[in-house]
Amino acid sequence: LRFTVWDTGIGILYEDQCRLFQPYSQVLNIAAGCHEGTGLGLVLTQKLAEIHGGYLELESIPNQGSRFSILLPLKPMGKVLAAIETTAENDLEVVSYPCSNYNMTLSPVVLLVEDDLANGELMGIYLRRLGYQVIWVKNGVEMWNSLREIEPRVILMDVSLPDINGLILVQQLRENPKYQHIGIIAQTARAMKEDREICLAAGVNEYISKPIDLQVLAGLVARYCGFVDF
């Protein structure tokens, strides 16, 4: 992904461009004829881009303008992917369910409906290492296509999907006798009491708010896979 901000202002001299990425540097303001401080904004932006496996680009021509671009990978990588895997590993140390001893061909299938890459990667890594088979889809169309081929014990449903409201999918699933028995756990960034009530009214069995607590997630999935009593 590329995000670009540009202007048609006074530009930045070539010899000053490298200083922009150093904290509190002084660069020449051509129009004012004096030096001005750059602060920390670009330094922090560059660091954040690097953490996500990306980088910052600067193009500038004096008296014509400047163009700043942030380039980020479409999938988590570098420090972000390492952090995801570390988080999953740390939570695995304190959670253990019988599924971890299952043969993968016999272990329960979890259908993860989640369009956010970081969340999807994190939950997928975590649940697979607990012994579940995880099928990850990113929208409603992919969910229905997957259900033609698999029989999940649990569906983890993101409420905010790119093509449809996840709660509408829940209602459609509950109206179909073929899927009424499947445990559905809603996941949403909305954490108010009324949001939980809306989710339950739509037909979900459980509700979990983002950011996802992996240990809570593990307990809920185990419950609807029959490994933990209600």
KEKE-3310 file (N, C-alpha, C; in steps of 0.2 Angstrom, whole numbers, plus 5000, padded with zeros to 4 digits):
npx = (5004:5002:5003:5002:5007:5007:5013:5013:5023:5037:5047:5061:5078:5091:5102:5096:5087:5090:5091:5079:5074:5080:5079:5073:5080:5088:5082:5083:5072:5067:5059:5057:5070:5077:5082:5073:5065:5063:5056:5048:5039:5041:5051:5045:5035:5043:5049:5037:5033:5043:5042:5031:5035:5038:5042:5048:5047:5054:5052:5057:5058:5066:5056:5046:5039:5035:5034:5029:5029:5022:5025:5018:5018:5006:5003:5006:5022:5040:5044:5031:5025:5033:5030:5016:5017:5025:5016:5006:5013:5016:5004:5000:5007:5000:4988:4979:4971:4961:4961:4973:4980:4974:4973:4977:4968:4957:4953:4943:4935:4937:4929:4935:4930:4935:4941:4952:4970:4980:4973:4967:4979:4984:4974:4973:4986:4987:4975:4978:4989:4984:4978:4967:4959:4959:4950:4952:4943:4938:4927:4909:4905:4915:4914:4901:4905:4915:4907:4901:4909:4915:4912:4911:4914:4913:4910:4919:4915:4917:4910:4911:4912:4919:4910:4897:4887:4892:4882:4871:4874:4875:4861:4856:4862:4856:4843:4844:4842:4852:4863:4860:4865:4878:4890:4892:4903:4904:4914:4920:4924:4916:4911:4902:4888:4875:4879:4883:4871:4864:4871:4869:4855:4855:4858:4870:4881:4891:4900:4914:4925:4936:4952:4957:4956:4966:4967:4954:4947:4951:4945:4932:4931:4935:4924:4913:4917:4916:4925:4926:4915:4899)
npy = (4994:5011:5027:5044:5061:5077:5093:5109:5118:5127:5118:5107:5108:5098:5095:5096:5086:5074:5077:5078:5067:5065:5068:5084:5092:5106:5114:5124:5136:5141:5152:5160:5163:5158:5146:5132:5121:5103:5095:5080:5072:5066:5057:5048:5043:5037:5027:5020:5015:5006:4997:4990:4984:4992:5007:5025:5037:5051:5064:5079:5095:5110:5125:5120:5109:5096:5078:5066:5049:5034:5017:5002:4984:4972:4961:4956:4957:4956:4964:4966:4953:4945:4949:4946:4931:4930:4934:4925:4913:4916:4916:4903:4896:4897:4891:4876:4864:4849:4847:4850:4838:4831:4822:4831:4829:4825:4834:4848:4859:4877:4891:4905:4921:4935:4951:4959:4959:4958:4954:4942:4934:4933:4926:4915:4908:4906:4898:4887:4882:4877:4866:4866:4865:4878:4888:4902:4915:4931:4938:4939:4932:4923:4915:4909:4901:4893:4885:4876:4866:4863:4858:4867:4867:4879:4896:4910:4926:4941:4957:4968:4968:4969:4968:4965:4967:4958:4953:4951:4941:4931:4931:4925:4913:4907:4906:4896:4879:4870:4875:4879:4873:4877:4884:4901:4914:4931:4944:4960:4978:4986:4989:4991:4989:4988:4984:4971:4965:4968:4959:4947:4946:4945:4932:4926:4915:4919:4933:4943:4956:4967:4974:4957:4945:4932:4921:4921:4919:4906:4899:4901:4895:4882:4878:4878:4868:4857:4854:4860:4861:4870)
npz = (5000:4996:5003:5000:5003:4997:4992:4984:4987:4993:4993:4997:5001:4993:5001:5014:5015:5021:5034:5039:5044:5056:5073:5079:5070:5061:5047:5032:5029:5014:5009:5020:5024:5035:5047:5052:5065:5064:5072:5078:5071:5057:5060:5070:5061:5051:5059:5064:5051:5048:5058:5054:5043:5032:5023:5022:5009:5001:4990:4983:4976:4975:4976:4969:4976:4987:4990:5001:5005:5011:5012:5013:5017:5011:5019:5036:5041:5045:5060:5065:5061:5069:5081:5082:5082:5093:5103:5102:5105:5119:5125:5123:5132:5144:5142:5139:5131:5128:5114:5109:5109:5098:5083:5068:5057:5063:5072:5078:5066:5064:5058:5053:5051:5045:5041:5044:5042:5052:5064:5059:5056:5069:5077:5069:5069:5083:5086:5078:5084:5095:5091:5083:5067:5056:5046:5036:5031:5022:5019:5017:5005:5003:5015:5013:5002:5008:5017:5010:5008:5020:5038:5050:5068:5075:5072:5070:5070:5062:5065:5057:5041:5024:5014:5019:5034:5048:5057:5050:5042:5052:5056:5044:5044:5056:5051:5043:5043:5042:5047:5060:5072:5074:5084:5086:5088:5090:5085:5089:5088:5095:5112:5121:5132:5126:5113:5115:5118:5106:5097:5103:5101:5088:5086:5089:5099:5108:5113:5110:5113:5103:5107:5104:5117:5119:5127:5133:5121:5117:5127:5124:5112:5114:5123:5114:5106:5113:5123:5135:5149:5149)
capx = (5000:5006:5000:5006:5005:5011:5011:5016:5026:5044:5051:5066:5085:5093:5106:5092:5082:5092:5091:5072:5073:5084:5075:5074:5085:5086:5083:5082:5066:5069:5054:5058:5077:5080:5082:5067:5066:5058:5052:5048:5034:5044:5055:5041:5032:5048:5049:5031:5033:5048:5040:5026:5039:5037:5047:5046:5050:5053:5054:5056:5061:5065:5052:5041:5035:5037:5030:5030:5025:5023:5024:5017:5016:4999:5002:5010:5029:5045:5043:5024:5023:5036:5026:5010:5019:5027:5010:5002:5017:5016:4997:4999:5010:4996:4982:4980:4965:4962:4961:4980:4982:4971:4976:4974:4963:4951:4952:4937:4936:4935:4929:4936:4927:4939:4945:4958:4975:4984:4969:4967:4985:4985:4970:4974:4992:4985:4971:4981:4994:4980:4976:4961:4959:4957:4949:4951:4940:4938:4920:4903:4905:4920:4911:4896:4908:4918:4902:4899:4915:4917:4907:4914:4911:4913:4912:4921:4912:4919:4904:4912:4915:4919:4904:4891:4887:4892:4876:4866:4876:4873:4854:4855:4864:4851:4837:4845:4842:4859:4869:4858:4868:4885:4892:4895:4906:4905:4920:4919:4928:4911:4912:4896:4883:4870:4882:4883:4864:4863:4875:4865:4849:4855:4859:4877:4881:4895:4903:4921:4927:4943:4957:4955:4960:4967:4965:4946:4945:4953:4940:4925:4931:4935:4917:4908:4919:4914:4931:4924:4908:4896)
capy = (5000:5018:5033:5050:5068:5081:5100:5113:5124:5130:5112:5106:5108:5091:5094:5096:5081:5068:5079:5078:5060:5066:5072:5091:5095:5112:5115:5130:5139:5146:5158:5165:5164:5156:5139:5130:5114:5098:5091:5072:5069:5062:5052:5043:5040:5032:5021:5016:5012:5001:4992:4987:4981:4997:5013:5031:5040:5059:5067:5086:5100:5117:5130:5116:5106:5090:5072:5061:5043:5028:5011:4996:4978:4970:4956:4957:4954:4959:4965:4964:4946:4942:4951:4941:4925:4930:4935:4918:4908:4918:4914:4896:4894:4897:4888:4870:4860:4842:4847:4850:4831:4828:4822:4837:4827:4823:4840:4852:4865:4883:4895:4912:4926:4941:4954:4962:4954:4956:4950:4935:4930:4931:4921:4908:4905:4904:4892:4881:4879:4874:4860:4866:4867:4885:4890:4909:4919:4938:4942:4935:4927:4917:4911:4904:4896:4888:4881:4871:4861:4861:4858:4870:4867:4886:4901:4917:4931:4948:4961:4973:4965:4974:4967:4964:4967:4951:4951:4949:4934:4927:4930:4921:4906:4905:4904:4890:4873:4866:4879:4882:4870:4879:4889:4907:4919:4938:4948:4967:4983:4989:4985:4994:4984:4987:4981:4964:4964:4967:4953:4941:4946:4943:4925:4923:4912:4922:4940:4945:4963:4969:4969:4950:4942:4926:4916:4921:4916:4899:4896:4900:4890:4875:4877:4876:4862:4852:4852:4863:4862:4876)
capz = (5000:4996:5005:4998:5004:4993:4991:4978:4991:4992:4992:5002:4997:4993:5007:5020:5015:5025:5041:5041:5048:5062:5078:5081:5066:5058:5040:5029:5026:5008:5009:5026:5024:5041:5049:5057:5068:5060:5077:5079:5067:5052:5064:5072:5056:5048:5064:5063:5045:5048:5062:5050:5037:5026:5023:5020:5003:5000:4984:4984:4971:4978:4972:4966:4980:4991:4991:5006:5004:5016:5008:5018:5014:5012:5024:5041:5040:5049:5067:5066:5061:5074:5087:5082:5083:5100:5107:5102:5109:5126:5127:5123:5138:5150:5140:5137:5130:5125:5107:5107:5108:5093:5076:5064:5052:5067:5076:5076:5062:5066:5052:5055:5046:5048:5035:5046:5042:5058:5068:5056:5057:5076:5079:5065:5072:5090:5086:5075:5088:5100:5088:5079:5060:5055:5039:5037:5025:5023:5018:5017:5000:5005:5020:5010:4998:5012:5021:5005:5008:5027:5043:5056:5075:5078:5067:5073:5065:5063:5064:5052:5035:5019:5009:5023:5041:5050:5061:5045:5041:5058:5055:5039:5047:5060:5048:5039:5048:5041:5051:5066:5077:5074:5088:5083:5092:5087:5087:5087:5092:5100:5118:5125:5134:5121:5108:5116:5117:5099:5094:5105:5098:5081:5086:5091:5106:5113:5111:5112:5110:5101:5105:5106:5123:5116:5132:5133:5114:5118:5132:5121:5106:5118:5125:5109:5103:5118:5127:5142:5151:5150)
cpx = (5004:5001:5004:5003:5009:5009:5015:5020:5033:5049:5057:5073:5087:5097:5103:5088:5084:5091:5083:5070:5077:5080:5077:5080:5083:5087:5081:5075:5067:5065:5056:5065:5080:5079:5076:5068:5061:5054:5053:5044:5036:5048:5051:5037:5036:5048:5043:5031:5037:5046:5035:5029:5039:5043:5044:5050:5049:5056:5052:5061:5060:5061:5046:5036:5038:5032:5033:5026:5027:5021:5024:5016:5009:4998:5007:5017:5034:5043:5035:5022:5027:5032:5019:5012:5021:5021:5006:5006:5016:5009:4996:5002:5006:4989:4983:4973:4966:4963:4969:4983:4979:4975:4973:4968:4957:4949:4947:4939:4933:4935:4930:4934:4930:4943:4951:4964:4979:4980:4968:4973:4986:4981:4971:4980:4990:4981:4974:4986:4991:4978:4970:4963:4956:4956:4947:4948:4939:4932:4915:4903:4909:4917:4906:4900:4912:4913:4899:4903:4916:4911:4910:4910:4909:4914:4914:4920:4914:4912:4905:4916:4915:4913:4897:4892:4887:4886:4871:4868:4874:4865:4852:4857:4859:4845:4838:4846:4849:4864:4867:4862:4875:4885:4895:4897:4907:4911:4919:4923:4923:4911:4907:4891:4878:4873:4882:4876:4862:4865:4871:4859:4849:4856:4865:4876:4885:4897:4909:4923:4934:4946:4956:4959:4961:4965:4957:4944:4946:4947:4934:4925:4931:4928:4913:4911:4919:4920:4930:4917:4905:4895)
cpy = (5006:5023:5039:5056:5072:5089:5103:5119:5125:5124:5112:5105:5101:5090:5093:5090:5075:5070:5079:5072:5060:5070:5079:5094:5102:5112:5122:5131:5144:5152:5163:5167:5163:5149:5137:5123:5110:5094:5083:5069:5064:5056:5046:5040:5035:5026:5017:5012:5006:4995:4987:4984:4986:5002:5019:5034:5048:5061:5075:5090:5107:5122:5126:5112:5099:5084:5067:5055:5038:5022:5005:4990:4976:4965:4958:4954:4958:4959:4964:4957:4943:4943:4947:4934:4924:4930:4928:4913:4910:4915:4907:4893:4893:4894:4881:4866:4854:4842:4847:4843:4827:4827:4827:4835:4825:4829:4844:4858:4871:4888:4902:4917:4933:4945:4958:4957:4952:4952:4942:4931:4928:4926:4914:4905:4902:4898:4886:4878:4876:4867:4860:4867:4873:4886:4898:4912:4926:4942:4936:4930:4921:4913:4906:4899:4891:4883:4876:4865:4859:4861:4860:4868:4874:4890:4908:4922:4938:4952:4965:4970:4970:4973:4966:4965:4960:4949:4949:4942:4929:4926:4925:4913:4903:4903:4898:4884:4869:4869:4881:4879:4873:4885:4895:4912:4926:4941:4955:4972:4987:4985:4988:4988:4983:4984:4973:4962:4963:4961:4947:4940:4944:4935:4922:4920:4916:4929:4941:4952:4963:4974:4962:4948:4935:4920:4916:4918:4909:4896:4895:4895:4883:4873:4874:4870:4856:4850:4855:4863:4869:4878)
cpz = (5000:4998:5004:5000:5001:4993:4985:4981:4989:4991:4998:4999:4998:5000:5014:5021:5020:5032:5043:5045:5054:5067:5079:5076:5063:5050:5037:5026:5020:5008:5014:5027:5031:5042:5054:5059:5064:5065:5076:5074:5062:5055:5066:5066:5052:5053:5064:5057:5045:5052:5058:5043:5031:5027:5021:5014:5003:4994:4984:4979:4974:4973:4968:4970:4983:4990:4996:5005:5009:5012:5013:5015:5015:5017:5029:5040:5045:5057:5069:5066:5067:5081:5088:5084:5091:5105:5107:5106:5117:5129:5127:5129:5144:5148:5137:5136:5127:5117:5104:5106:5102:5087:5072:5060:5056:5071:5073:5071:5064:5060:5055:5049:5048:5042:5037:5046:5048:5063:5066:5057:5064:5078:5075:5068:5079:5090:5083:5080:5094:5098:5084:5071:5059:5048:5039:5030:5027:5022:5018:5011:5001:5010:5017:5006:5002:5016:5016:5005:5015:5032:5049:5063:5077:5072:5072:5068:5067:5061:5058:5046:5029:5014:5013:5030:5044:5054:5056:5043:5046:5058:5050:5040:5051:5057:5044:5043:5047:5045:5058:5072:5078:5079:5085:5088:5088:5090:5084:5091:5096:5106:5123:5127:5129:5115:5109:5115:5110:5095:5097:5102:5091:5080:5087:5098:5111:5109:5114:5109:5108:5106:5108:5112:5120:5121:5133:5126:5115:5122:5128:5115:5109:5120:5120:5104:5107:5122:5134:5143:5151:5157)
residu = (LEU:ARG:PHE:THR:VAL:TRP:ASP:THR:GLY:ILE:GLY:ILE:LEU:TYR:GLU:ASP:GLN:CYS:ARG:LEU:PHE:GLN:PRO:TYR:SER:GLN:VAL:LEU:ASN:ILE:ALA:ALA:GLY:CYS:HIS:GLU:GLY:THR:GLY:LEU:GLY:LEU:VAL:LEU:THR:GLN:LYS:LEU:ALA:GLU:ILE:HIS:GLY:GLY:TYR:LEU:GLU:LEU:GLU:SER:ILE:PRO:ASN:GLN:GLY:SER:ARG:PHE:SER:ILE:LEU:LEU:PRO:LEU:LYS:PRO:MET:GLY:LYS:VAL:LEU:ALA:ALA:ILE:GLU:THR:THR:ALA:GLU:ASN:ASP:LEU:GLU:VAL:VAL:SER:TYR:PRO:CYS:SER:ASN:TYR:ASN:MET:THR:LEU:SER:PRO:VAL:VAL:LEU:LEU:VAL:GLU:ASP:ASP:LEU:ALA:ASN:GLY:GLU:LEU:MET:GLY:ILE:TYR:LEU:ARG:ARG:LEU:GLY:TYR:GLN:VAL:ILE:TRP:VAL:LYS:ASN:GLY:VAL:GLU:MET:TRP:ASN:SER:LEU:ARG:GLU:ILE:GLU:PRO:ARG:VAL:ILE:LEU:MET:ASP:VAL:SER:LEU:PRO:ASP:ILE:ASN:GLY:LEU:ILE:LEU:VAL:GLN:GLN:LEU:ARG:GLU:ASN:PRO:LYS:TYR:GLN:HIS:ILE:GLY:ILE:ILE:ALA:GLN:THR:ALA:ARG:ALA:MET:LYS:GLU:ASP:ARG:GLU:ILE:CYS:LEU:ALA:ALA:GLY:VAL:ASN:GLU:TYR:ILE:SER:LYS:PRO:ILE:ASP:LEU:GLN:VAL:LEU:ALA:GLY:LEU:VAL:ALA:ARG:TYR:CYS:GLY:PHE:VAL:ASP:PHE)
# end
